[in-house]
Each structure stands twice: as structure tokens, then as C-alpha cells.
Amino acid sequence: MNIYEFAPIRALITAADWLVTSLSDLLTPITGADSAAVAIVLLTLIVRCLLVPVGRSQVRASAVRQRLAPKIAVLKEKYGDDREALQKNLMQLYADEKASPMAGCLPVLAQMPVLMAVYGLFVVPTIGGQPNALLDHTLFGLPLGQGLLGQLQAGAFTPATAAVYAVILVVIAVVAQASRRLLAPQPAQPSPMAEPGMPDLSAMTKVLGFLPFMTVVFAAIVPLAAALYLMTTTVWTFTERLVLTRRYGLHQPGPTAA
């Protein structure tokens, strides 16, 4: 079954097509043949602006969890052998502080429909029963509907391909490394997510920590349009997180040696 034939997904693709096409038409007098690529970047920025409240909630929840660490340690010492009482008191503590151990996953989950739409825009042959005109758009002569691996397999690898993907992949990799150095959780901090009675999200936390590096590989596989989205949203995520952690006074460790 083609997931893009599912009615809600099809409606999402149609709406995204209208947005990108409208932005592209507006940008054409300025950016020429690269208008659709610039439209993808602008659409990404618009979406991330709309998701700022989600990012703010994530950082505020992290600050609350950091502040609650001493109280959690006291509860663990007091109810360590009584898991039911510990769970009840931990849940009450989180409820009182309006914090959630799942808050860190929200920005990633919120962006999934957008990434799916951008990917779909440049792989489906028809949209709304009409030929997909976006498949004809390019960036510096590179088709937005084809990825790096597709270029290699088609024998169409050119200096332009190397330059465009060098910028995209290097930017994502550099931001990923900066994220791990500057925004990694403090190792010595007691983790409320590993406490008895709370969801054990340690494995998910580790995966999320490596997600920017996995994005480098993903960006080399997906269509160029989706790679542009990934690069833009990765840079935004790092910048937003850096600004908000300082805004809410969330302590972060200094850079560590590689």
C-alpha cells in the first residue's frame, strides 16, 4: 500500500503543494529557477516559528526536571523500598511542577508530518490528479526530487552535486557536533527519567542524542528538497535550544574533548 494514497496524507500533500507552489511563484522574480528550493527553506522556517511554543515548553520542562533533581533524590531515599509510594510521590511532584519526561520528544514528533509532506512532494508523480510540477524544479541545476545516492546511481554526479551536498552534509554534521558539545545533558545530574515508577526513556534519550548525526546519512538518501528541510531545521533546532536554555537559565556543561 502506498502511504501517500491514504486520505489524510493525500490531503497533507495537497496542502503542502499549494504552499510551496505559492511561495515559489512569489519568489521566482527574485530567485529564478531556484525558487522552489528557497520556498522549501522558507516553509521550514515558517513551521519552526509555529513550533517555538513547543520548543519553549521542552526547555522549561528540562529546567524544571533539573531543579527537581534534589527533591527526587530525597524521595528515592525515603521511599526507595516502596516502589508504589515512590511512584505516587514522583507523579505528584511532576504534576505539581507541570513537567513531563516525554517533553524532549515533542519537537521531533511535531515535525514528522512536515518532513513526510516535503518528502512526498518530491516523490509522488501526481498531486490532486495533476502531474507533479514540483518534480521539474532544481537547485543549481540539481533536481529537487533526486537525492545524492540517486545522482550517483544515475551517473549524474557533477561538481555542482559535490558542492551542494558538501554544504548540506557538512552543515548538519557541524551542528550535530556542536549540539553534543554544548547542549548535552549534564552527566552528574540525577536523571528523573530513570527513577522507579517513571517511564525509562534512557534508550530513547541516547537515540535522540545521536539523531543529528543520523540526519547526515538520511540527508544523503532522501530527495534534495527533503535534505534542504533537514539542514534548515537542524540549524534552527540548535539555535533555538541555545537561546532558550540561556533564557530559562538551564545549566549546561562546558565543551568536552572529542
Secondary structure, 3 states (H helix, E strand, C coil): CCHHHCHHHHHHHHHHHHHHHHHHHHHHHHHHHHHHHHHHHHHHHHHHHHCHHHHHHHHHHHHHHHHHHHHHHHHHHHHCCCHHHHHHHHHHHHHHHCCCCCHHHHHHHHHHHHHHHHHHHCCCCEECCEECHHHHCEECCEECCCCHHHHHHCCCCCHHHHHHHHHHHHHHHHHHHHHHHHCCCCCCCCCHHHCCCCCCCHHHHHHHHHHHHHHHHHHHHCCHHHHHHHHHHHHHHHHHHHHHHHHCCCCCCCCCCC
